[in-house]
Structure formats: structure tokens, C-alpha cells
Amino acid sequence: MEKKPIFFFEVSDPEKAGFESAPCLEGHPLVLNPGRLTPENVEMAREAEILSVFIYSRLTAELLDALPNLRLIATRSTGYDHIDLAVCKKRGIIVSSVPSYGEDTVAEHTFALILSLSRNIHRAYVRTIRGNFSLQGLRGFDLKAKTLGVVGTGRIGLRVIKIAKGLGMNVIASDPRPNELLAEILDFRYFSFDEVLGKSDILSLHAPENERTRHMINRESIKKIKRGAILINTARGGLVDTDALTEALDEGILSGAGLDVFEGELLVREERQILREPLTQEKLKTLYLTHALLNRENVVITPHIGFDSNEAVERIVSTTLENICGFLEGHPLNAIH
């Protein structure tokens, strides 16, 4: 019996090599596309029964309707807010994820951003490449004895807490489902979200994006932040209202921000393509504010690379293969529903 093709989108070269050499996929034609799956190119995957994507392919109801044979979506991510789960459930499409691959990877990147700001590494680099070796305004501060506020104590948040404790920091946290046993073991305390905002020298976000958390950092919540604090976001861009963040930096409420994710990151990533299309006022404002942030010495922006280490990619490929091969053998793994 002829084996059917398996479609992969947003595939990097290391992932491509891993999928092509997988014994359990032998005989299946593999369509390995480095770009996103979009309404414009979905026709090429119309016959797909198995589809694998990363977070930038937005699997909306409209796009899923164009894939009538789809039976499995293997997202190569922990989050799945880019997939319309209601449509998948209604149609009986299994959605599998990679529940664990980058906890240490993202936690380490979180501290790379923190240290870039606490020791003014980014500001100093920007100056020195311009030939300015003045020390004026470059004095940093020690992390020891400072208070780190962690919003979201899932796998990544807990790894961040462990690193912080190793550096001698005080740690407080906010989570709708507090784990008091781990708090006792790791020596941190839970507070309400508002209390964490007011007590933290550094605020680090590790929450999923959903209706409850979207724009959790907004004009109202920023008023409660300890003046001069640093904001770090390695979770999801939609947690932070970019307009409110810009105002907070302008007014000195925040002394700096480290962002591996930000609103409109896809707009910036594919700006040339988007500029060929009509821009809404909202998109135009997002692009403008993002570019304004890029030009600030007290803002460090990285292009969503917090998850991207050699080891993490190996784990993503391995787990995705387990998910797909398990499905082919009749026992799906890591199914979301």
C-alpha cells in the first residue's frame, strides 16, 4: 500500500535532517517547507492527513476547512494557541504537542536578557561600536538580594526561580494555581499578581497567552509596578501592551525591558511581504512602536530565540517523531485533547 505524504512547515535545516533520517517515516514522501502554512499556500497541502507546524502557522477555522483529509496536527511547540482546537475537536483531528523541550533553554535566555540590562551590556555594546568608550551611565547593579517576580510557575518559571536562587535573589511569584510544596522546597513565596508587580525589582513573564492573560501588562497594571523595575518577556508577545510599555519606559516607571517576544513580531519578521498589502491603522501603529523600541538603549530585543538551542531542537524533533510515529502505529502520543 502506498504511503501518504507528510507535510512539514517552518522547518529549519537541523529539523529537516532529523525528519529525513527517521526510520519510522521511511517510505512516506516528506514535504519539508521552510515557510509558514498560510491561506495563500494551503492548496499545496490539501491532501494532507498529517501536518506538522511551528507557532507562526495560524491554523484557523478557515485554513483548516481547506484541509478536508487532516487527521493529525503535530505542532513542534509546547503552546498551541495558534491552532483552533474547537474546530479540531469537532472534526476529530488529533493535536499533539511537545510538552517539554526548552525549560532550561528559555530560562537561561531569560537571564541572558536580565544580565544584559542589569549590567548595561547592551547599552555598552551600542556605544562601543560607535567608538564611545565612556563609562558614564553604564554602572549596573548586582542581582544578589534583588527581588525577582515570576509570573507563571510552570516548567519554565520554576527553572527561572532555581537560577535566581543560585544567584542569591529573593523570589516571589504569582500563579492562579500555586504550588506551595515547591515554593517551600525552592524557598520562594506566592503573592497576588498586583503584589508581585509592586514588590519586584525585575518582573519576568512565563504565562501562556489566553483571554485572561492577554495584555496583562497594560496601562492599569503598569501603574502598580515598582518604579524603576525591569520587565522581561520570554513567553508570548500578547501578554504586554506595546503602547503601554512604551509609555512606561518614557515615564521611567520601567528602567528597561528585555523582550524575546513582542506584539507584532510576525509583522516585523515578514515586513517586506506585509508592506505589499494594505496596512490597517492597528498594524501600522504596532510596526511603528516596535521600531521605536528597537532604537532604545535600555531595551533588548531578540527574535524569539529563547527556545532555540541545539539541545532543544533535538528534543523537538525527537518528540515530534514520537508523536507522528505513534499516530501511524495507532496510539497517539502527547495529544492535547
Secondary structure in CASP SS format (residue, H / E / C, confidence):
PFRMAT SS
TARGET T0000
AUTHOR 0000-0000-0000
METHOD secondary structure of the structure
MODEL  1
M C 1.00
E C 1.00
K C 1.00
K C 1.00
P C 1.00
I E 1.00
F E 1.00
F E 1.00
F E 1.00
E C 1.00
V C 1.00
S C 1.00
D H 1.00
P H 1.00
E H 1.00
K H 1.00
A H 1.00
G H 1.00
F H 1.00
E H 1.00
S C 1.00
A C 1.00
P H 1.00
C H 1.00
L H 1.00
E C 1.00
G C 1.00
H C 1.00
P C 1.00
L E 1.00
V E 1.00
L E 1.00
N E 1.00
P C 1.00
G C 1.00
R C 1.00
L C 1.00
T C 1.00
P C 1.00
E C 1.00
N C 1.00
V H 1.00
E H 1.00
M H 1.00
A H 1.00
R C 1.00
E C 1.00
A C 1.00
E C 1.00
I E 1.00
L E 1.00
S E 1.00
V E 1.00
F C 1.00
I C 1.00
Y C 1.00
S C 1.00
R C 1.00
L E 1.00
T C 1.00
A H 1.00
E H 1.00
L H 1.00
L H 1.00
D H 1.00
A C 1.00
L C 1.00
P C 1.00
N C 1.00
L C 1.00
R C 1.00
L E 1.00
I E 1.00
A E 1.00
T E 1.00
R C 1.00
S C 1.00
T C 1.00
G C 1.00
Y C 1.00
D C 1.00
H C 1.00
I E 1.00
D C 1.00
L H 1.00
A H 1.00
V H 1.00
C H 1.00
K H 1.00
K H 1.00
R H 1.00
G C 1.00
I C 1.00
I E 1.00
V E 1.00
S E 1.00
S C 1.00
V C 1.00
P C 1.00
S C 1.00
Y C 1.00
G C 1.00
E H 1.00
D H 1.00
T H 1.00
V H 1.00
A H 1.00
E H 1.00
H H 1.00
T H 1.00
F H 1.00
A H 1.00
L H 1.00
I H 1.00
L H 1.00
S H 1.00
L H 1.00
S H 1.00
R C 1.00
N C 1.00
I H 1.00
H H 1.00
R H 1.00
A H 1.00
Y H 1.00
V H 1.00
R H 1.00
T H 1.00
I C 1.00
R C 1.00
G C 1.00
N C 1.00
F C 1.00
S C 1.00
L C 1.00
Q C 1.00
G C 1.00
L C 1.00
R C 1.00
G C 1.00
F C 1.00
D C 1.00
L C 1.00
K C 1.00
A C 1.00
K C 1.00
T E 1.00
L E 1.00
G E 1.00
V E 1.00
V E 1.00
G C 1.00
T C 1.00
G C 1.00
R H 1.00
I H 1.00
G H 1.00
L H 1.00
R H 1.00
V H 1.00
I H 1.00
K H 1.00
I H 1.00
A H 1.00
K H 1.00
G H 1.00
L C 1.00
G C 1.00
M C 1.00
N E 1.00
V E 1.00
I E 1.00
A E 1.00
S E 1.00
D C 1.00
P C 1.00
R C 1.00
P C 1.00
N C 1.00
E H 1.00
L H 1.00
L H 1.00
A H 1.00
E H 1.00
I H 1.00
L H 1.00
D C 1.00
F C 1.00
R E 1.00
Y E 1.00
F C 1.00
S C 1.00
F H 1.00
D H 1.00
E H 1.00
V H 1.00
L H 1.00
G H 1.00
K H 1.00
S C 1.00
D C 1.00
I E 1.00
L E 1.00
S E 1.00
L E 1.00
H C 1.00
A C 1.00
P C 1.00
E C 1.00
N C 1.00
E C 1.00
R C 1.00
T C 1.00
R C 1.00
H C 1.00
M C 1.00
I E 1.00
N C 1.00
R H 1.00
E H 1.00
S H 1.00
I H 1.00
K C 1.00
K C 1.00
I C 1.00
K C 1.00
R C 1.00
G C 1.00
A E 1.00
I E 1.00
L E 1.00
I E 1.00
N E 1.00
T C 1.00
A C 1.00
R C 1.00
G H 1.00
G H 1.00
L H 1.00
V E 1.00
D C 1.00
T H 1.00
D H 1.00
A H 1.00
L H 1.00
T H 1.00
E H 1.00
A H 1.00
L H 1.00
D H 1.00
E C 1.00
G C 1.00
I C 1.00
L E 1.00
S E 1.00
G E 1.00
A E 1.00
G E 1.00
L E 1.00
D C 1.00
V C 1.00
F C 1.00
E C 1.00
G C 1.00
E H 1.00
L H 1.00
L H 1.00
V H 1.00
R H 1.00
E C 1.00
E H 1.00
R H 1.00
Q H 1.00
I H 1.00
L C 1.00
R C 1.00
E C 1.00
P C 1.00
L C 1.00
T C 1.00
Q H 1.00
E H 1.00
K H 1.00
L H 1.00
K H 1.00
T H 1.00
L H 1.00
Y H 1.00
L H 1.00
T H 1.00
H H 1.00
A H 1.00
L H 1.00
L H 1.00
N C 1.00
R C 1.00
E C 1.00
N C 1.00
V E 1.00
V E 1.00
I E 1.00
T C 1.00
P C 1.00
H C 1.00
I C 1.00
G C 1.00
F C 1.00
D C 1.00
S C 1.00
N H 1.00
E H 1.00
A H 1.00
V H 1.00
E H 1.00
R H 1.00
I H 1.00
V H 1.00
S H 1.00
T H 1.00
T H 1.00
L H 1.00
E H 1.00
N H 1.00
I H 1.00
C H 1.00
G H 1.00
F H 1.00
L H 1.00
E C 1.00
G C 1.00
H C 1.00
P C 1.00
L C 1.00
N C 1.00
A E 1.00
I C 1.00
H C 1.00
END
